[in-house]
Amino acid sequence: MKSKSATSWSATQSEDLYGFKRWGAGHFGVDAGGFVAVQPLADGRAIRLMDVVTEAAGMGLKAPLVIRFQDLLRHRVVQLNEVFSRAIREEGYKGDYRGVFPIKVNQLREVVDEVVAAGKEWHYGLEAGSKPELMVALAMHEGGKGLIICNGYKDPDYIRLALLGRKLGKKIILVVEQLSELDEIIRLAAETGVKPLLGLRVKLQTRGEGKWATSTGDNAKFGLNTAEILFAVERLRKARLSSALRLVHFHIGSQVPNILTIKNAVVEAARFYCQLAQMGFPMGYLDVGGGLGIDYDGSRTNFDSSMNYSMDEYARDVVHNIKEICDDAGVDEPDIVSESGRAVVAPHSLLVVEVFERINKRESLGQQHRPREKHKIVTDLEDMLKNKARLGRLERYHDAVQKKEEAFSLFSLGYLDLENRAAAEQIFWQICEQIGRETDRSGYVPEELRDLKKLLADQYVGNFSVFQSLLDHWGLDQLFPVAPLHRLNEKPTVNAVLVDITCDSDGKIDRFIDLQDVKDYITLHPLNNKPYYLGIFLTGAYQDIMGDLHNLFGRVNEVHVFLENDEPNDFYIEEALAGSRVSDVIEGVQYQWEELCRRMKQQIDHATKKDLVKPREGVRLLEFYESQMSAKTYLNIERGGGRKPKA
């Protein structure tokens, strides 16, 4: 029989606890059955994520699993173009919107394919920041109206590729990021007889905000200062390429949380644009770069992992401020280019992780060690545990910490045996749990006692790699929403951090979204020796592409999901991609799997000759070794046999 507290919990409470309505943007929520559901088009048609996990498992694709909702990806492309179209119409703006998708945010073919197809109606283009990306953009770009913006460092071959695209009738704009690039562009334009389209990236004094604030200012990696811009335009005039200058570009960083920063940058860049137009250059495009954010924590603030504005407000402010500056200067309004990548692709995919083990201090607390001869340290701690009413919570905690440290010192000096040290540790954690329970029922909580929650949190072990699938969390403390995919009509009772299966202690997620602040733990359900799945959401930007081969885990399984047109809440998996196998990843680090098998055979043969293994056993060992070459790199979790999760 369920307890009253368990039955009184609702899916609505879980939806609020994990913040779905705040960060889900109308796409993610919890249904009445306690399952997470996604509405790719935010139109009422919903797909249970656990249904996708189950269908993928039937195809042999288990977690860790990336799920891409391609309809949601198309929806974001359409949404971005529509908000700019609406802002242009409402402001009476005379230019057009010519957005481009920066390939670096997610270079995967299936993502770029979908973006290009979804943006065709609006002549949505592509941005390339390297030679390989430009080669992708040239082949994937269709039509003559969409732009290809060329950023990043450029060698002669990069420039030749861009000029090749110009010969094919493509609107390719080479953005000059360093003054030294301009001479090479001028030389190659003369050599090939192709007139380039050029842009200048300006270094703004408007400072960015958030984790990428150093993208702007005097020490920025890219861009021309005011004096360099004047040098550049003189060189263009001298080379008789004045008519090639068409664009002003700026970038103030990825994930800009504050709309005021964006407004100030747009105003400053528009002044540069108007000055160049008044100097007689034809211009035509103002590129406001990236920066349009994602509200990862749902707080709608100017916190690093949030944004205090909407996509609509962003578009209105960009359009309004450019129009105002151009009208004031008497300059024709340019076509507006933006390079929004994170805002387009982040929501469309998530990582599904299966939790298979729970590591907790309570396992060793239930049966207290009883030394044959108790040390005074142990009896003092026991007295502290029993007489909890005698002292306040904070004082008891300080006293307990003092006694624990004293016990460790005595052990190191040889005055405390192993049994007494174990007893002291166990009683210390019992006192901490006791104080933690009291703290839950109190009002004001001192900072030291708030930290107890983190100390007492269990570790939930998930079959995934932070370094492969969530590199920004490890490298930049980027927050991602994390939530169970099922059991959301049950009350979660376990405070936990999520650790991965890599061999590094920092392979973990121990920072979680919260409306007020960042939390050091997340509240989850007991495992109960059953499959337990978590979703890590909004991972479609950068995480797919920035992972490495740490521990040789490689890419995870992946499915691409579409809504069924004829069914209200049904879906189909259009494409399923198997994750890396052992042979794949070891070849990526210059080993040949056949050679490794040959070496193992030699060693087994040698062991057989020395009678260390029997011939039949040696054959089985080699067969097993060879079979693992085609196995998946992540753990093969077997329930009811093999590796079992702890409750």
N, C-alpha and C positions, 0 to 999 in steps of 0.2 A: 504493500500500500504506500502511495506517495505521500510525503509530508505536505503540510499545508503550504509551507514556503515554496516547495517545488511546483505545486499545482497552481499557485497564485501568480506565477511568472507568465508573462505573455510575450508573443512575438513582437508586439509594439514596443515593449520595454527593451528588448534586445536591439530593435531598430534604433532606438534612442541611445542606448549604451554604446554601440559601435559607430554611431554617427552617420548612418546611411543617408538620411535625409539632408544632412549638412554637406557632405562631400559627394554624394551620389549623383547630383545634378539631374535628378529625375530619371536616371537610368538604373540605379541599383536600389534595392529595397528588400524587405523581408515579407514573405507571404504568410497567410494565416496558418499554414502547416509548419511554420518555423524554418523554412528554407530560404536561402538567398536567391532572389530572382533578378534578372536583368531585362530591362526594356530597351533594346538597342535603338529604337526610334522614338522612345519616350511617348508612345502612342497607346499604351495600355496592353499591348501584346508582350507577354513576359515569358522568359525561359528560366526554368530552375537550373542553377549551376550544377547541382548534384546529378541532374538528369544527363547533362553533358559529360560529367566525370564518369558516370556509369556506362554511357554509350562508348566513350573512348576506351574504357577498360575492356569492353567487349571486343574492341578492335586490337587489343594487345598493348594499348598505350596507357600505362599507369602513371600516377603522380610520382615525381614532380611533372607537372603538365602546364604548359602555357595554353590558355584559351583566348583566341582572337574572335571578337564579334565584328565581322566585316561590315555588317549593316551600321553598326555604331560608328565605325571609322568613316564610312561614307556620310553619315549624318553630320559628323563634326566638320567635314569639308564643306558640305552644303550650308551648315549653320554659319560658318565663318564668312563665306561669300555673301550670304543673305543679310547678315547684320551690317556689312559694309555697304551693300546695295541700298539697304533701308536708310542708313545714315546719310549717304550721298543724296538720296531722294529728298529726305527731310530737310537737309541743309541747303538744298538748291545748288549743290556742288557741281561744277562743270566738267571735272575729270572723272575717270573711271577707277575701279579697284582692280589691280592686277597682282593678286597674291601669288607667292611661290612657296613650295614646300621644301625646307632644307633637308636634303637627303641624309645628312649626318645624324639626324635625330633617330632615324630608323631606316637603314639602307636595305632591309630585307625586301626581296623581290615582291612577295605577296602584299607587303604594305605599300610600296611605291606604285605597284599595279593598281591597287584599289584607289589610292589618292588621285592618280592621273585620270582614271575613269570617272570618278565622282566629280572632279573639277572641270571636266571637258566643257560643260555648258558655259562656264565663266572664264574660259581660257586660263585656267589655273596652271601655273608653271612650276619650275623646279629650281632649286638653288644647289650649287655644287661648291664644296670647299677644298677639293683635292682633284688630282688628275683622274684617279679611278672613278670618283663620283661624277666627274664631268662626262666620262665615257658612258656611264649608266644613263645620265641625263640626256645625252645626245640621242641615244637609241630609244629611250622610253618617251621622250617628248614628241607630241603630235600636234600638228597644226602650226600655222604661222603667226598666230596672235599671242599665244602664251609666251612668257619670258623664260629664259634661262639666265640666272644671275650667277656669275663666276666670282667667288670669293677665295680667300686663302692665298698662300704663297704660290707663285706661278713660275715655272721654268719655261724654256722655249717650246717644249712639246705641249705643255698645257695651253699656251697661247695659240699654237698652231691648231690644236683641236677646236678651240673656240672659233677661230677664223674659218675652219672647215665647216662648222655649223652655220656660220654666216653665209658661206657659199651655197648652202642648202636652203637658204631663205629663212633660217631661224632667227628670232630676236634674242640674240645672245649678247649680254652686256658684261664686259670685263670690268670689274671694279678694281680700281687702282688702290691698293692698300699700303704700298710702300713706294716712295718716289722713284726708287731704282727700277721698279717694274715698268715704268712708263717708257723709258728709252728702248727697252726690249720690245714692247708692244709696237712702238712707232717703227722700229727697224723691221719687224716681221710683217707689219701691215704693208710696208713698201715692197718687201721681198715677194709677198704673195699676191700683191695687187688687190687685197681685200680691205675694204673700209670697215674698221671696227666700230662698234658702239661701246662707249666708255662711261664709267661712273667713277666718282671720287668718294672714298670713305673718309669722313671727317672725324677728327677727334673733338668730341664735345667737352665742354667744361662741366656740363650737367653730370653729376655723379650718379652712378647706378646704385641700386640697393639690393640687399639679399646676398646670397652666396657668390654671385658673379659680379659684384660691384666693381672689381678691378678691371672690367672690360672697357671702362671709359677713363677719361682723364689723361693727363700728360704722360703717364707711364703705361698706357694701354699698349698692347702688343701690336695692334693694327691701327691704321688710320693716318691721315695727314693733318698736321697742325695748320694754322692759318697761313703762315709764311710758305709752307710747302705747297699748299693749294695754289697760291699765286705763282710759285715756280712752275707748277704743273701746267697751268693754263697758258703760261708764256711758251712753254715747250710745245704745247699743242698748236698754238698760233704759228710758231716758227715752222712746224712740220706741216702746216696747212691742214690740220685736222680739227679745227675749231668746231666744225659741224658734227664731229664724232661724240662730243661731250653731251650726254643726255640725262645723267642721273646723279643725284646726291644720295649717299648712303650713310647710315649710322647704326650703331648697335650698342645698347646699354646693358646687355647681359641677359642670360636666360632666367626665366621665372622672376620677373620684376614684381614685387609685392604691392608697391604703392603707386596708385594712379597719378599722383602729383609728380612723381619722377618722370613718368611717361609724358605727361603734358609739357613739362619744362624742356625735355629733350626734343620733342616735336617742334616746339616753338623755336628753339635755337637752330635746329637743322633747317627749318623753313626759312630762316633768315639767310643761311648760307645759300640755299636754293635760289632765293629771290635776288641775292647779290650777283650770283653767276648769270642768271637770266638777264639782269640789267646790264651786265658786261657784254652782252651780245651772243652768248652761247644759247643754242636752241633748247636744251634741256628737255623736259617732258615727263620725267619720273622722279618721285621722291620716295626712297626706300627707308621705311622706319625700322627695318631689321626685325629681330625677334624680341622676346620679352613677355609676350602675352602669357599669363601664368595659368596654373592649375591650383585649385583650392584643395590641397591634399588633406588638410585637417578639418576643413569645413568651418573654420572660425570666422571667415570673411574679414580678416584683419591684414595689417601690413607685416605680419610675421613671415619669416623666410619661406615656410611651407604653406603659405596661404596667399591670398590676394584680396585687396579691399575694393574690388570693382568686378563688374561682370564683362562678358565678351561684348555685349551691347554698348556698355559705357565706354569700353576701350575704343570701339569703332567710332562712336559719336565724338569722343574727345580728339581722336586723331584727325578726323575729317574737319571738325569745327575749327581746330587751331590752325591747321594748314590753310584753310579758306580765309580765316581772319588775317593771317600774316600776308598772304598773297594779295588779298583785296587792299590791304593797307599799303602794299608796295606797288600796286598797279600791275601785277604780274599774273599771267594766265595760270589757272590752277592746274597742277600736274596730276598725272595718273599716280595713284598711291599704290606702292608696293609694300607688302609686309612679308616677313619670313617666319611666320608662326609655325613652329614644329611641335613643341611640347603640347600646346593647347589642342592641336589636331589629333595627335596619335596616342597620348598618354591614357585616355579613358578606355580605349578599345580592347585592351588586353589585361589579363591578370595571371598571376602564378598560383597554381593550386599545389599545396603542400600537404602530405600526409604526416601527421604526428604519430609516432610509433612507440615512444617511450617517455616516461615522466621521471625526472630525477628530483627527489625532494628530501629535505632534511628530516621530515616526519617519520620516514621509514626507520631511522635509527633512534627516534625518540620514544617510541611506544614501549620498548623493552629496555629499561634503564639498566646499565651495568652497575652491579653492586660489588664494590671492592671488598676483599676479605677484611682489610683494615682501612676504614675511611680516613682520609686526610681531612684536616680542619677546613681546607678550601671547599671540599665537597659538602661538609655539613653546613658551612656558612651559606652556600648556594641553595641547599635544600631548605634552610630556614627562610631564606629570601623568597623562595617559591611558595612556601606554605603560608607565610604571613604577609600576603599581598596588600592587606588593608592598612598595614602599619606605615607605609611610606607612599609618597606620590609616584606616579608612573616614571617621570623623568629621573627622579632620585634613584629609584630601583634600577633603572636601566644603567645609570652611571655606576652604581655599586656593582652590578652584574658584570659590566665590561671590565671594571678594575679587578674583580676576582678571576675572570677568565684570563686576563693578561698575566696576573700573578701566577696562575696555574701553569701557563706556558713557560714562564721564566723558571719556575721551580723544576719543571720537566727538563728543560735545557741544561740546568745545573746538576741534574741527577738526583734531586730531592723528591721527585714525584714519579710514581710508577705509571705504567701504561693504563692500568685499570682505573686509577684515580683521575688520570687526564681524560679518559673517555667519559667517565661519569661527570666530570666538571663541564665538558663540552655539551653533553646532552642536557644537563640541567640549565645551562646558560641559554640554550635555544628554547627550552620550555618556558623560561622566564620571558624571553623575547616574544614568543607566541602569545603568552598570557597578556603581556602589555599591548601587543597588537590588537587582540580582541577587545580590550578595554578602549583602545584608541578609536576603534570603529564606532563605538557607541557615544563618543564624546564630541564636543564642539570644536574648540580651538585645539590644534595639534602642533606642538613645538617641532621645529625643523628636524631635529635629531630623530624624533619618533616617526616623522614622515618617512625618513630614510629606512626605517625598519621594514616597511612594506617591500622595498627592493631587496633587502637582505633576506627576507623570509620567502621571497617568490621562488616557486619551483622552476625547473627547467624542462620545457617541452621540446623533445628532440624531433626535428622535422627532417624528412628525407629530401634535402636540397642543399645547395651551396650558395651562401651569400655572395661569394666572390664571383660566381658565374652568373647568377640571376638578379642580384640586387646590389651591384657594385657601388651605386651612389649612396646607399645606406651606410656601407662600410667606409667609403672614401670621403663622403661629404655630409654625413649625418642627415641625409635626406629622409624625410618621414613618408611612409606609405600607409594607407589604411589597411589594417589587418582585422579579419573577422572570421569566425566559424562559418562554414557553408550550410550547416544543418544544426538540428537540436536547439534552434533559437527560440522555441517555446518552453525550454527548460532554463532554469536559473543557473548561470555560470557561477562557480564557487571557488575556483582555483586561480590565485594570482600567479602569473608565470611570465618568463621571458622565453623567446623562441631561439633555440640553438640549432645549428646545422650539423652536417656529418663530416665537415672538413676537420683537419687535424689542428686547426688554429683556434686559440681561445677567443679571438675576436670575430670568429664566424658565428655571429648571433644577431638577433634583433632585440635590442633592449631599450629602444626609444619608440614610443607609440603616440599616436595622435590623441589629443584631448582638447576639449573646447576651451579650457582655461589656460593650460600649459602643456608641456610635454610630459607624458607618463613614463615611468621606468619599468612598467609591467603592464600586462593585459590580463583581464579576467576571463578565464576559459572554463570549459566543462571538464569533469573527471573523464578519464579515457574509458574506463569500464571494460578494458580488454576488447574494444571494438574499433573499427576504422574511424578515424577522426580527421576531418579535412578542414584546413584553413585556406582562405583566399587572401592573397596579397594583391591589392587593387591598384589601378592607375599606373601600371608598369610599362605601358607601351612606348614611352620615350626613353631612349638611351639604354635601358636595361637589357634589351634584346641583343644589343650590339657591342656593349662595352665589357661584357664578361670575358674572363680569361680561361686558361686551362689549369688553374690552380687545382692541385690534387688529381688532375686529369679526369675531372668529371664531365666536362663538355656540355653540349646543348641538351636541354630536356626535351621530352616529347611535346608535340604541339598539334592542336586541331584548330581549323578555321570553320566558324559556325555562321550559318545564315538562317534567317527566319523563313519558314515555309509560307509562301504567298497565299495559299488557299486555307491555311489553318490558323486559328487565332493565337494559339500559344504553343506552336510546335516549331521544330528546328530541324536542320540537317547539317551534318558535317561534310563540307564540300571537299576539304583536303585534310589529310592526316600525315604528319611528318614524324617519323621515328627519331628519337634522340640519339646521341652519340653512342656508339659501341666501343668496347675496349680497343679493338683494332684501329678504329678511327682516330682516337685521341693519342695513342702511342705513336702512330705514324706522323701525327702533327708535331711531335717532338723528336723527329728523326730516327725513330726505331722502325724496323721492318718486322711485322708480326711473325712472318715465316722464319726469319733468322732467330727470333726469340724462342720459337718452338723447337727449332733445330738444336739450340743450345741446351734447352731443357731435356731434350731426348738424350743428348750426350751425357748429361749429368745423371739421368735416371739409369741409362745403360751402365754407367760406371758404378752406381750404387748397387745395381743388380749383380754385377760381376763380383763385388765385394760382399755379396749376400746381406746387404743392408735392407733390401726390399726383395720380395719374391717376384719372379718374372710376370705373373698374372697381375700382381698389385702394381708393378711398374707400368704395365699397359694401361691400367685404369687411371693411374695418376696422370699419364701423358694425355689420355683422352679428355680427362677433366680440364687440364690446363688448356688444351687446344679449344675445347668448347667454350671456355670463358672469353676467348678472343671475340666471339660474336655476341657476348652477353652485353646488356646495358651497363653503363658505368655506375648508376645509382644503386642503392640497396634494393635487393629483392625481398620485400617484406612478406613473410608467410605467416598467416594466422592459423592456429590449430596445428602448428608444426613449424620447425625451423625457428627463426628469430621471433619471439613473442614480445609484444609490448607489455610494459608493466602497467598495473592499474593506477 
